[in-house]
Amino acid sequence: MKQSICMLIVLSVLFLFPNNYVIAQDEVLLKRLEQIIQNQQKQIDAQADALAEMKKQLDVLTKEKTISTGDKVENGKTSLLAISSGDKNTSLKIYGHINRAVLVVDDGDDGNVYQVDNSNSMTRIGFSGTKNLNEGFEIGTLIEAGFQANSSSAVSQNDKREVGNDIGFTKRHADIYLAHKTMGKLSIGHGSTASDGTSEVDLSGTSLIGYASIGDMAGGQLFYDKNSSLLSSTKIGDVFSDMDGGRDSRIRYDTPSFSGFTGSVSYIADGGGDIVARYASDLELFKLKGAIAYQNPGNASDSVDDRFNGSASILLPCGFNATTAAGVQSFKAAGKDDGKFWYVKLGFQRKFFDVGLSSMSIDYGQYNDIKLDGDQADTFGIQFVQNFSEWATEYYLGYRFHKLDRASENYDDISAVMSGLRVKF
């Protein structure tokens, strides 16, 4: 197009000035114009090639193999990051959250205020990698570390900040798994044993601030002895235990789901193990989840011989929900009474505000003979959680009352209030 226009201009000049001198000059001008046009065309072609290459790089960066965050993904594509998995056929995901709170505790003699990391769901970061193999198999890895600066379960009247081993990263998962839809899942490494979470099935939406593991909120607080007018050596976490499984170096197998039922078994490094049955259904009339477990910690525990524990939770479409948990454990010490606990929670959920779901609940639990024979520890709590869906953030507020009855001792009750935010990424 540009060449045609230039030629018309040149011909017009030749027509208007037909003398030989002008014609000679126009021949020189014509050659110069042709050279300029050729150079411009080369630049245009080079720019087109550069744009095509940039588009190709953009498509590569936005494919699913690029690292994504744990938050939702737009249009099936992940965040635009210039970091991808080391293997082109492997998807890599980075996720985590920060969970900070203010904890206020009154031990009956004095009150204290703490800045804490909420142990109900500690601050963490994780990397999850998956690769689909032939014949329906999937192989994956999970690396997850927790970080707590002032754990809510460890701060006490004597240790108000930078508490013990809670400074720095702690291992949560270093795991490899092989999964198949009809054959189940085999996991090897450090991670959840089969019984992890079996006392903590909870559909209330408020477990972030209160659930069966009572000690996570203020477990390091010492009971005040009114007889001696001194702090005792007994902590909340010593007398409240929900007997839940945990994380360890283990081999674990999970069956596929059969009509909502799954089975799990794990063998831990020191010879202990556990076996679990779980159920989950999401029906039109209600949502139901439950778990029951038998645990034999073996040499992994110096005190516990074996345990039976479980929990169940139901959520109705109207928002009402109910949760219960219970357990019993025998001890290795000769003559010690079995420890036992039971726990109940009633809750309600509704989207009162456009920002997200609101959840509230009340709970009560009794934990007996956990530390010493004859101990009876009672607790009552109120919880509230407000979701901010667009921000991937939850605000929470909770109150918990702790009471310990022990023969020949006279302890004050402990009240605790905790409020904070969990921000996910």
Beta strands, then each sheet from edge to edge (+ up, - down):
strand 1: 90-106
strand 2: 111-117
strand 3: 124-132
strand 4: 137-147
strand 5: 169-180
strand 6: 184-192
strand 7: 222-225
strand 8: 230-235
strand 9: 247-254
strand 10: 261-268
strand 11: 273-282
strand 12: 287-296
strand 13: 304-315
strand 14: 320-331
strand 15: 339-353
strand 16: 356-368
strand 17: 376-388
strand 18: 393-405
strand 19: 414-424
sheet 1: 2+ 1- 3+ 4- 5+ 6- 9+ 10- 11+ 12- 13+ 14- 15+ 16- 17+ 18- 19+
sheet 2: 7+ 8-
end
